[in-house]
Amino acid sequence: MKLICTQENLSRALSYLERVPGRQTTLPILSNFLLETEKGRLKISATNLEIGVIAYIGAKIEKEGKVAIPAKLLSNFIYNLPPGETLQLESDKDSLQIVSTSYQMKIKGLDGKDFPIIPQYKDEYFFSFPAQALKEALSRLLFCVSLNNARLELTGVHIFFYKDQIHLAATDSFRLAEEVIPFAQPGDGYDNFLSQNPSLILPGSTLQEIVRVISPESKEVKVALQENQAFFEIDGVQIISRIINGKYPDYKQIIPKGFSFQAMLERDAFQRAVKIASGLSSYNAGEITVSFRPAEKQCVVSSQSQAVGENKTVVPAEIMKGEIPLTIVFNPRYVLEGISALSGEKIIFLANDGASPAAMRVQSGVNPALTDRYLYIVMPIRK
């Protein structure tokens, strides 16, 4: 293989793939990028057998070929080159030499023919999502995905498909986030897909990579499914992922049908109060207390430890519904992460009592009604 490309193009492509390879003692080749020529372009691939990412860059191809090169070594060298460098890449079957004006490096690799085959989707994609809406939705969901593989289905995001929108949900059983987003015009295969696959579970790690690839200029994320695999394309970058087999919990049953108490809070003030209280929470089993006093129009956030001390912060609250005082005990991390996911100056806090799930939503601008797009549920600590 012999070709010429620019440092900027190669660096950008590697940034899409850099988190995919891992340390594989049984299959060392998975810690490599596969570089190969294809139809007048340089094709770069990475996989860990659960997710594959393929990126293309323009290049002047002088000789066809392919080689597998250690991902960390290649990325470190390319990232540290000055912008504007023109690079000449030349390989034999198990090494790659990179030469620019003032820099050169030879990296030993592996024969490219031993790299696992990553399936690629060649047909028309079933449908597409608006890229920015999907990125925003995933950023407000992925922190809720479980990191415990004991329940594999909770390590992914559940997606339920409807005619003109989808419902995405993530939970680790301590909190739950759900968002509804529309999608662009579906392809010809969508109706058939919808009749057979109304829902699926995608790994959180796959969706993290999708978030990384979506740039501010990205317009759409194309999607197709085939043989228990999901295929995505964003600005020419392809992401291939397994689908998690399993039954997602019926999370709709967790969400209360209604709330007897509703209060509006200044987002920053509430967040600050919870952060202050969390400083003591590590000394008292990780708990904070949130108390609403409707008569005083106050929300009091507090924590205490006999060994260290105690604190209390009063936050003004506009009581929208409910007249009975309410006290709930929470893990502060779950509350803070929920607040961080909510945009806007004010949030709506909803609850029924101190033992059932509470919720937070955003205020929809000048309209005091609640938005329907994003919902965050957090379980209280029962005392």
N, C-alpha and C positions, 0 to 999 in steps of 0.2 A: 504494500500500500504506500502510495506517495501522493501528497496533496498540499495545497496552500490554503490557509484560512486566517481570519483575524482573531486576535486575543479577545476582543469584546464578545464576539459571537460564541466562541468556544467557552469562555467563562460563564456567560449567561446560560448556556445549555447545561453545563456541569452543575450549576446552582440548582437546577430542577431535579437532578438525579442524586445529589450528594448524600442525602439521608437514607437512601434505599439500601445500599450495600451494608453488610454487617460483618462481624467477625464470625466466620464459619469454619470451625476446625475440621468438620467432616467434609465440607465442600469449599475449599479455599477459593475456587474461582468465583464464588458469589461476592467476594470482597473486591471484585474488579468491575471496571466499566468495559463494555465491548465497543470498540471503535471499528466501524466498517463503512465501506463506500456503497452507495446505493443510488442509482439514477442521478448521477452528477452531484450528489450531496454527501456530507459526512453524517452518518447515523450513529448515535451514541445511545447505548442501552444499559440499564441496571435492573437487577431483580434480586429479591431474597426468597423467591418461590411463593410468596404470598401476594406481593405486589410487584409489578413491572412498570418501568417508565422509559419511554423512548422519545428522544429529541433529535431534531434534524437541524443542521446549519448549512448555509451555502459554502461551497468550497470549490477550488479549481483542482479537479481530480486528474492526476498524471498517471496513476497506476492503481488498479483495483486491489482490494485485499481487506483483511480484518485481523485484529489482534485484541486480546484482553489485557488490560493494564490496571495495576492496583489503583483503586479510586482515590485514596487519600494522597498518595504521592503525586498523581496527576493533578488533582485539584489544587494542592498546595503550590505547585509550581506555576500553574496557569493563573491562579488568583493573584500571585505576587509579581507577575510581570506588569510593566507599565502599560497603560491603555495606549492604543494606537500601534502596537506591535503587529507585524505580519509574521505569521508562523509557518514554517515548513515542517510537516510531519512525514516521517518515513519509517516504515516498519518491515521487519521480516516476520516470521510466523510467531515469535515469542519475545519480541522487544520493540520498543518505540523510541525513535530519536526525534527530539523537537529542537529546532534551530530558529532563532530570530536574529535581529541585528547584533545584539550584545549578549544574548543568553543562549545557552544550549543545555540539553539534558538528555541522557539516555536512560530509559526505564525498562528493566526486565519485567516481562509479563508472562502470559500463557498463550497457548495456541487458541485462537478465536473459535476454532471448530468445536472446542470442548465447552463453550458457553451454552447454558440452557436456552432452548428455543422459547421466546416470548410470543404468545399468540397475538396476532393483530387482526383488527376488525376491518373488513374490506367493503362491506355493503353500506347502504344508507342508514344513518343513525335513526333510532326510533323517535327521539325528541330532543329538545335542548332546553336548558335553563338559562335565564338571564344571569350572566356571570357574577355581577356585583351583588345581586340579591342573594345568590347562593353562597358567596363568600361571607357576606354579613351574617347570614343565617347560621352557617357552620361555626363561625367564630363565637356565636352565642350558645352553641350546643355542645361543642366537643369537650369542654371542661367537665361536663357531666358524665362522660363515658367512663365506665368502670375500668380500672387497671388490673382487676383480679380475673385471671383466666378460669377460675372455678366455674363461673357462669359466662361462657363464651359469648352468648347472645348480648350480654350487657356491655361487652367491649366494642360494640358497634352502634351505629345510628339506625334506628328503625325508620323506614320511608314507606308511607302509605300513599298510593297513587289514586288520584281522581281525574275527572275529565280535563279540568283546566287548572289544577293546582295539586300540590303535594303537602302532606303533613310530615314533618321530620321531628323525631323525638329521641332524647338520650336520657338515660338514668343510670345511677349506680346503686339504687334502692334507698339512698339517703336524700336525694333531690332529683328533680325531673325538669327538663326544659323541652318545650314544644314550640315549633314555629311553622307557620303556614306561608308558602310562597307560591306564586303563579309560575308557569313556565311558558316558553314561546311555542309557536305553532308546532304541534307534534308531527312526526313523519308518518309515512303510510303504514308502518308496522305497529304504531302505538295502540290502536284499538285492539288488535290481536294480542299484543302484550298485556294490555289492561285486563282482558278477559281471563288470562292465565296467571298473571303475576300481580295481584293487587297490592302486594307489599313485599319488601325484602329488607335484609339487614346487611349493611356495608361496614367493614372494619373502620374503626376510628382512625387508624394509621393511614388508610387509603385517603380518607377525607382530609386529613392533615396535609397530605401531599397535594391534593387538589387546591386547597387554600393557598399553598405556597406558589403554585404555578399561575394562579389567576393574578394578572397584573392590573393596574388601574385602567389600562387600555382594553382589557379583554371584554368581549361583548357577549359571548355565549359559551356554554359548556355542553357539548354534544354527548349523548348517552345512548348506549345499546347494551343488551344483555344476550348472552349466548352460552349454553352449556355450563351453568353455574358460575359464570364469570361476568363481570361488568367492565365495559369499555367506555372510556372517557376521552374526549379530545378537546384541548384548549389551546388555541393559537398554534395549531400544528403539533403540540406536545401530546403524546398519547400515554394514558395511564390505564393499566390493566390490573384488575383486582379479583380475588375470589369473593364470593358471596358467602356470608356466614349461614350455615345450616342450623336451624333451631327455631324455637317458638318464642317470640318476644312477649314479655308480660303484657297483659291487657291494661296498659297504663291509664286508659280513659277511666277505668274504675277507681283509680287513685285520686283523680281530680274531683273535688267536691262539685256537686251540681249547682250550688249557690253558696254565697257567703253572707253571714249575718252581720259582719263587721267590715267596714271599709274606711280607710283613712288615706289622705294624701300627704306626702312628706317631701320636703326639699331633699333631693337626692344627695347632694354633697354633705349636707348637715347630718343626715342619717348615716351615711358612709363613714364620716369622721367619728361619730359617736360609737359605731360598732368597732372601728379600728382601735379606739382608745380602750374600750372594754375588753377587746381581745388580748391586750397586753397583760391583763391579769388572768385571763381564762386558762392559760397553760398551767396555772397553779391550782385550779379548782376543777379538774377533770374536763377542761375545754368547754366551759359553758358561759353563756351570757344570758341575761334576762331582759326581755323587751316587754314593757308595760305601757298600755295605753290608758289614759285618763280622759275620757270624753268630756267631763264637766270642765276640766281645766284646759282642754284642747292641747294636750301634751302627749308626747311619747317619751318615756324614760328608758334609757339603755344603761344597764348596770352590770357589774360583776364584782365578786368579792372572794377573798381568800383569807382564812384566819391567820395564815402564816405570813402573808405579804401585805394585805391591805384591801381597800375597796374603792370603787369609783362609781359615779353616777353622772349621766349627761341628759339634759332635758332638751328635746327637739320639738319645736312647734308642730302641731298636727291639725290638719283640717279634717274633721270627722264627717264623712260622707254618709255613713250608715252605722247605726248601733249606738246605744247609750250606756251599756253596761261595761265597767272597767274590764280589761282583758290583759292577762299576763301569760307570756309564752317563753320557754327556755329553748335556746338554739345553740348549735355548734357555730361559732362566729365565722369560720371559714366558709361554710355553706351560704351564709347570709351575704358576706362580702363578695363572693364570686357571683352571686345573683345580682347584686347591686351593680357590679362592674359591667355585667352584660346588658344592663338597661341604659338606653341613651335618653337624653332629655334632662331638663332641669328638675322635674318632679316625677315621683313614682307613686303608684297606688299599692298599698299594703292591704291584703284581704285575709280574713280568718273567720273561724267559727268559734273555736275554743282553744284551750291550751294543750289539747291532746290530739287534735286532728291537723292534717296538712294545711299550711299557710301558703299564700301565693303573693307574688309581686309582678306588677305589670307597669307599663309606661303610660303616662298621660298623653292623649292624642292631641297635642297642640292646644289650640284655643277651645276645643271641644272637651269638656270634662269627662265625656264618656270614655270607657276603657278601650284600648286598641285590642283587636282580635288576633293580631299577627304573632305576638310572642308572649309566652306564659312561662313563669318560673315557679315551681312548686318546691317547697322545702319542708322536710319532716321535723317536727319539734322533738326535743328530748323530754320524754315523759318522766315526771318526778313522782 
